[in-house]
């Protein structure tokens, strides 16, 4: 459990006040002029620090820990981008397309549910606008599912092309972690 030194608690909690038109902050028991451009960065040697909730709400914690799988994915993307840029561009475009399709489907479902909830008719069958919306949504849903299937097939072929470079990314990840662990053998490394 990591803790922040209580002497800098005023800075961390941004207890800034204005006195005579000048921003001030208390350090210990005396006020000090405060510059609005001041930034405080704290670092730790711990690989995965855990702060108390009352400290976490005052800070922005950024964890730069590298995992094997994360590094492997990043190196794979870089290898494919350098060796076959068209494949990586196609993959990026597919991710955007699939996301847009899924968002459109979700919006359509939300629209239908909203129409059903707001229907003032006694029975749903009496509401012609709702029935028309359902018909349109059904047709659109078929188009979307066909488009989604096509996109997923293309994504599979792109992923197969990317997997050809998996050995490169795995070796790069292993090399990184071997070099990073050399410091455990001797601090000179």
BELSUL-V884105 format. One record per pair of residues at least 4 apart in sequence whose C-alpha atoms are under 6 Angstrom apart, sorted by the first residue. I is the first residue (numbers start at 1). J is the second residue. If there is no record, write none. Layout:
[[I;J] [I;J]]
//
This chain:
[[1;50] [1;51] [2;50] [2;51] [9;13] [10;14] [10;15] [13;58] [16;24] [16;25] [17;23] [17;24] [18;22] [18;23] [18;24] [23;33] [23;34] [24;32] [24;33] [24;34] [25;31] [25;32] [25;34] [26;30] [26;31] [26;32] [51;56] [68;72] [72;169] [72;170] [72;173] [75;169] [76;169] [77;81] [80;84] [81;85] [81;88] [94;98] [115;119] [133;137] [137;141] [144;148] [151;155] [155;159] [177;181] [182;189] [183;187] [183;189]]
//
